[in-house]
Amino acid sequence: MSNPYCGFCKEAHAIAEQLIKRFREEISLQIRFNFSEDEPEKYQKLISVFSKIYNYHDETILDALTYWYETNDLEGLMNKFKISSNSGRHLDVYENIGEENFEKQLNFTPVILINGYLFPEKYERSDIMYFVDDLLEDEEIINEV
C-alpha cells in the first residue's frame, strides 16, 4: 500500500522495483492506494492519471511512479505518458480498495505484502531482499496464496 505524497513510500517504491527486477516470475506485487470519495481533487486527479497509465500502459506504471516520486509534477507526468486530464469519474475501484484496506486495518503507508503476506514491521524495509528467498521457498506460504 502506498501514498504518492509519502516520503517513506518513495523509499518503498525503490524496494518494490528491486524486487520486481530480481523476482519478477516468483512474486506478486500490488500497489494499492488508500482512497475515498472525500479525497481532495488534486489527489483524485493523480490517482486517475495513475489508473489511466496502468490501464493503457501497464508495463510502464512503475516508471510513472518513479517519475512521480522524483518530480511530483502531475502535468509532466501526464505529458510524459500522454494522458489527458478529462475528469470522468472512474475511481470506484479505488474507493473499494480503500474500504478493503480499512477493513484489513491497513491504515498506514507504506505496507509491503509479499504474495499476500505482510512483511513484519520489526524488520527494516531495506532488509526485505534478505527474506524473499526464504519466503518463496516456504511451501506452506506459497500454497496458501
Phi, psi and chi 1 to 4 in degrees:
 res  aa     phi    psi   chi1   chi2   chi3   chi4
   1 MET       -  143.6 -163.4  167.1   64.5      -
   2 SER  -143.7  164.0 -173.6      -      -      -
   3 ASN  -134.4  123.0  178.9  -30.4      -      -
   4 PRO   -66.4   -8.9   17.0  -23.8      -      -
   5 TYR  -107.0   11.7  -65.1  102.9      -      -
   6 CYS  -103.3  124.3  164.6      -      -      -
   7 GLY   -63.6  -37.9      -      -      -      -
   8 PHE   -66.1  -31.9  -65.0  111.4      -      -
   9 CYS   -68.9  -32.9  -65.4      -      -      -
  10 LYS   -59.6  -44.8  178.3 -179.9 -179.9  177.9
  11 GLU   -63.9  -42.8  -65.1  169.9   15.7      -
  12 ALA   -64.6  -35.2      -      -      -      -
  13 HIS   -61.7  -42.4  171.3   71.9      -      -
  14 ALA   -61.7  -39.2      -      -      -      -
  15 ILE   -65.7  -42.0  -67.4  167.9      -      -
  16 ALA   -60.5  -41.0      -      -      -      -
  17 GLU   -61.9  -41.4  -78.0 -168.2  -55.2      -
  18 GLN   -62.6  -42.9  -69.4  174.0    5.9      -
  19 LEU   -60.7  -44.1  -73.7  169.0      -      -
  20 ILE   -65.3  -42.2  -71.6  172.0      -      -
  21 LYS   -61.5  -38.9  -74.1  177.8 -176.0  172.7
  22 ARG   -87.9  -33.6 -174.0  165.8  168.5 -157.3
  23 PHE  -127.0   33.2  -59.7  101.3      -      -
  24 ARG   -49.2  -41.7 -174.4  170.8 -153.6   84.9
  25 GLU   -85.9  -18.6  -59.5  -61.5  -40.6      -
  26 GLU   -97.4  -21.0  -67.7   93.5   -6.8      -
  27 ILE  -121.9  160.6   66.1  168.7      -      -
  28 SER  -109.0  128.0  166.0      -      -      -
  29 LEU  -119.4  132.9  174.8   71.5      -      -
  30 GLN  -134.2  128.2 -163.0  179.0   85.0      -
  31 ILE  -104.5  118.1  -62.3  171.8      -      -
  32 ARG  -120.5  138.4  -60.7  169.2   62.8  106.8
  33 PHE  -112.4  139.1  -62.7  103.7      -      -
  34 ASN   -71.2  133.1  -86.3  -16.5      -      -
  35 PHE  -154.2  140.8 -173.1   85.9      -      -
  36 SER  -143.2  166.8   73.6      -      -      -
  37 GLU   -66.3  -14.2   63.4 -176.4   17.3      -
  38 ASP   -87.2    0.9  -59.4  -32.4      -      -
  39 GLU   -63.4  150.0  -60.9  -66.7  -14.4      -
  40 PRO   -59.7  151.8  -17.8   26.6      -      -
  41 GLU   -56.7  -38.3 -175.1  176.5  -25.7      -
  42 LYS   -59.7  -43.9  177.1  178.6  157.2 -177.3
  43 TYR   -67.7  -43.3 -174.2   77.6      -      -
  44 GLN   -59.9  -41.9  -71.6 -171.8   26.5      -
  45 LYS   -64.0  -42.5 -175.1  174.0 -178.8 -179.9
  46 LEU   -62.8  -46.0  178.6   58.6      -      -
  47 ILE   -63.5  -37.9  -62.0  -58.6      -      -
  48 SER   -60.9  -43.7  176.4      -      -      -
  49 VAL   -63.8  -46.1  167.8      -      -      -
  50 PHE   -58.4  -41.8  -76.9  142.8      -      -
  51 SER   -60.9  -44.5  176.7      -      -      -
  52 LYS   -64.9  -42.5  -70.6  175.0 -174.1  176.7
  53 ILE   -60.9  -44.7  -67.9  169.2      -      -
  54 TYR   -63.6  -44.3  177.3   74.2      -      -
  55 ASN   -69.8  -31.7  -72.1  -32.7      -      -
  56 TYR  -107.7  -16.9  -59.9  111.8      -      -
  57 HIS  -143.4   51.0  -48.8  -76.2      -      -
  58 ASP   -54.1  -29.0   67.0  -27.6      -      -
  59 GLU   -71.4  -12.4   70.7  -78.4   -5.4      -
  60 THR  -108.5    6.1   61.2      -      -      -
  61 ILE   -62.6  -36.5 -170.6   62.0      -      -
  62 LEU   -66.7  -36.9  -69.9  175.7      -      -
  63 ASP   -63.4  -39.1  -66.1  -25.4      -      -
  64 ALA   -64.4  -43.2      -      -      -      -
  65 LEU   -65.5  -40.0  -74.4  162.3      -      -
  66 THR   -60.9  -46.6  -61.8      -      -      -
  67 TYR   -58.4  -45.8  179.7   87.6      -      -
  68 TRP   -60.4  -49.5  169.6 -102.9      -      -
  69 TYR   -64.5  -28.0  -78.6  123.5      -      -
  70 GLU   -79.8  -31.8  -70.9  173.3   -3.1      -
  71 THR  -116.6  -29.7   66.7      -      -      -
  72 ASN    51.5   37.5  -78.5    5.8      -      -
  73 ASP  -114.6   97.6  177.7    8.5      -      -
  74 LEU   -64.7  -45.0 -178.0   56.6      -      -
  75 GLU   -62.3  -42.1  -65.4  -58.4  -41.5      -
  76 GLY   -62.7  -40.2      -      -      -      -
  77 LEU   -60.9  -45.9  179.3   70.0      -      -
  78 MET   -63.7  -41.5  -67.8  168.0   56.4      -
  79 ASN   -67.0  -45.0  -70.5  -26.0      -      -
  80 LYS   -59.2  -40.0 -179.5  175.0  176.2   67.4
  81 PHE  -104.8   11.3  -67.2   92.8      -      -
  82 LYS    53.8   52.1  -61.9  172.9  179.4   58.9
  83 ILE  -108.1  129.4  -59.3  -63.2      -      -
  84 SER   -79.5  164.4   67.5      -      -      -
  85 SER  -103.7   26.9   63.9      -      -      -
  86 ASN   -57.9  148.3   66.8   11.0      -      -
  87 SER   -99.6   24.1   59.8      -      -      -
  88 GLY   -58.5  135.3      -      -      -      -
  89 ARG   -83.7  105.4 -179.8   95.5  169.6  122.4
  90 HIS  -135.1   35.2   61.4  -78.4      -      -
  91 LEU  -106.6   12.7  -60.3  173.8      -      -
  92 ASP   -56.5  -39.3  -66.6  -16.6      -      -
  93 VAL   -61.1  -34.7   67.1      -      -      -
  94 TYR   -75.5  -31.0  -62.0   99.0      -      -
  95 GLU   -64.7  -41.0  -70.8  176.3   17.5      -
  96 ASN   -63.6  -40.8  -66.8  -20.8      -      -
  97 ILE   -63.8  -42.4  -70.9  169.9      -      -
  98 GLY   -59.8  -41.5      -      -      -      -
  99 GLU   -65.3  -42.3  -70.4  171.9   13.5      -
 100 GLU   -63.7  -41.7 -175.4  177.6  -62.5      -
 101 ASN   -58.3  -45.1  -68.7  -17.5      -      -
 102 PHE   -62.2  -44.9 -179.2   76.2      -      -
 103 GLU   -61.5  -34.5  -71.8  170.2    8.6      -
 104 LYS   -89.2    9.0  -66.9 -177.9  178.1 -173.3
 105 GLN    58.4   35.9  -61.5  179.7  -10.8      -
 106 LEU   -97.9   78.1  -59.9  173.9      -      -
 107 ASN  -104.0   -4.7  -58.5  -43.4      -      -
 108 PHE  -119.2  162.8   58.2   92.0      -      -
 109 THR  -130.9  151.8   59.3      -      -      -
 110 PRO   -83.8  154.3   30.5  -33.2      -      -
 111 VAL  -118.4  130.0  171.7      -      -      -
 112 ILE  -111.7  122.4  -63.4  177.8      -      -
 113 LEU  -116.5  132.5  -61.8  141.8      -      -
 114 ILE  -111.4  116.0  -60.9  175.3      -      -
 115 ASN    48.7   40.8  -71.2   -9.7      -      -
 116 GLY    89.3   -0.6      -      -      -      -
 117 TYR  -110.9  133.7  -70.4   88.2      -      -
 118 LEU   -67.6  127.5 -173.5   62.1      -      -
 119 PHE   -70.3  127.6 -174.3   69.8      -      -
 120 PRO   -58.2  134.1  -21.7   31.8      -      -
 121 GLU   -64.0  -24.4  -70.7 -179.6   40.0      -
 122 LYS   -69.9  -13.5   66.0 -178.4  178.1  179.1
 123 TYR  -101.7  151.2  -60.9  112.6      -      -
 124 GLU   -70.8  141.0  -65.0  -69.5  -36.1      -
 125 ARG   -58.1  -33.7  -75.3 -172.9  -79.1  -75.1
 126 SER   -66.5  -15.7   58.7      -      -      -
 127 ASP   -84.1   -2.7  -68.0  -21.7      -      -
 128 ILE   -57.6  -34.3 -160.7  166.3      -      -
 129 MET   -63.0  -26.0  -61.2  -56.1  -85.6      -
 130 TYR   -75.8  -20.6  -58.6  113.0      -      -
 131 PHE  -102.8  -18.0  -66.6   98.9      -      -
 132 VAL   -61.0  -45.7  173.5      -      -      -
 133 ASP   -56.9  -44.1  -74.2  -35.7      -      -
 134 ASP   -63.6  -42.3  -68.5  -26.1      -      -
 135 LEU   -64.0  -39.4  -68.9  171.1      -      -
 136 LEU   -70.4  -27.9  -67.0  174.3      -      -
 137 GLU   -83.0  -15.5  -69.5  174.9    6.8      -
 138 ASP   -75.7  100.9 -169.6  -29.5      -      -
 139 GLU   -57.3  -36.7  -70.3  -65.0  -37.7      -
 140 GLU   -62.1  -43.5 -176.2  177.0  -52.9      -
 141 ILE   -67.9  -46.3  -69.1  175.1      -      -
 142 ILE   -59.5  -41.7  -69.0  171.7      -      -
 143 ASN   -76.6  -19.5  -69.0  -31.0      -      -
 144 GLU   -82.5  -19.1  -73.7 -175.3   19.8      -
 145 VAL   -73.8      -  174.8      -      -      -
